[in-house]
Amino acid sequence: MNGDTTRLSSLISEARSGALTRRQVVQRGIALGLSVGAIGTALGALAPQAAAQDATPASGTNMVGILNKEMTQEEIVAAIQAEGTVNVGNWTYTANDTLISKFTEYVKTTYGVDVKLNYEASQAPSTYITNLYTALQSGSAPSYDVMAIEENYWAEAMSQPESVVAEFLPSALVPNAERVIDLLKHAPTAVGFQASATPGICYDKARAPWITDWTDLGDERLKQRLTMPIPGDITCGGMMLGVAAALGLDYKVPEEMTQAIDFLIQKVHPNVLQYTTDSATMQQLLRAGLVDAVGFWDSLPRMEFLNGQTDSAFLIAKSGQYLANGYMWIPKGTPHPILAQIFVDWRLGDEAQFPPDSWGLEHGPWAELNEGIIGESYESLIPEWFAEDYFNFYPTIQQLTDNYRLVDWDYYAANVGDWMDYYAKGIGQ
C-alpha cells in the first residue's frame, strides 16, 4: 500500500473501533494530510456508538491558543459554559441569522452547551477598529472577540505601537486553519476565511468580450459605457493597484504610481458614465445595457449570474488581481478566548464555507457567503448546481497562486491618501 492508503486504513481501523468521534476523525484526517473524500470514507466507517459521541468530552489534553495551556475536553466545556457569549464583527452582509443559528447549533451539538453569538455586520468595519482602540485605551475589554473583516484592518491593527492582536495559531481549537493555504494565513495572528475578495472588472461578456486586462478600461469602445468607484474607497484603491500592474509599473515607486493614476485620468475617465460604489446602481446600468463594464468587487457578477444575467462575467486579469480578503483575528484581551477560537474554526469548516442544502439558502446568498476555495480540501464541496460555472467566478488554487497578489498594507495605508487626492483632482471630483 502507498502512504495515503496506509494512513487511511489506519484511520478507518480507529473509527471502526469506536475510539474516535466524528470530530476526532476529521481532525485526525486533516493532520494526516488526507483528502476530504478520504476523510468522508473514514467517517462512513464510524462505529455506531462512536458516531453518537460528538458532544461528549474526550480524554486527553489539547494545547489551547491565547491561554497557551493544555486543557482537557472537560475543561474546555467548562470554559465555554463560563464564557457563554461570543461577539463577532464582520464584513459579510448576508444570511446573518442563519449563521447565528447554525453556529449555536454546532456548539450545542459538539460541546453540549447553549451559547449566544452576537454577529454584527457593517459596511464600514473601520468603526470596529475605532471601538477596539477606544476600549483598550480605556482599559476595557474589547467589544469584539473576533474580527472578520478586510485584511487591511488587520495590518493596521498589527502596526499599532502596542499590540492589540492576540496570537492564537496554532491551536487545538482551530484545526481547520491547517487546511488554509499559506497565501491566506498570517500565523500566529490571523487566518483568511475568504479566498478571492478583490476589486476588479465586472463586465458583460456578450457586449464586451474583448476585455482581457485592466488597461482595456481605457479602450475607446467603452466611451461612456463604464462605471468606476468613487475616489477614496478601497475599491478604487484596488483598481489603482491593478492598473499599475497591467502597465508594468510598481505601485511602491511614487513616480510609477503617478503614471498609473495618470492613465486612469487620461484614458479611463473619458469612458466613465458615472462614479459610484452603489452596487444596485451598477446592476441597473448593466441590466439596462447602458454600461458594459463596472469597477467593483468580484461578488457582483456572480450575483448577477445567479439572478439570471447569464452574460455577467468577472475578469481574472492576466496581469494580476490584488486581494482584499476577509481575515479572522482575535483582539488582545478578549474575555471569550475559547469561544472566539471555536468560532474561527467553525467559520473555516465545511458547512460555513460551503453551506449545504439543509441550510435553506437561495443561490445568491449562498454565493455571497462563499468566497472561493481557501484550501485544496474544499474543492470537493462545490455543489452540483454550481459546479459547471464555479470557476468562471472564483479562482482555482493554481490561479490564486499565479494571478493573485498580496498588498503591502503598511505601504498602502501610508500613501493611499495622496493617491486619492491626486486622482480626485485629476477627474474633477
Summary of the structure (lengths in Angstrom):
residues: 429
radius of gyration: 23.0
end to end distance: 67.2
largest distance: 72.0
contacts: 1416
relative contact order: 0.15
helix: 50%
strand: 14%
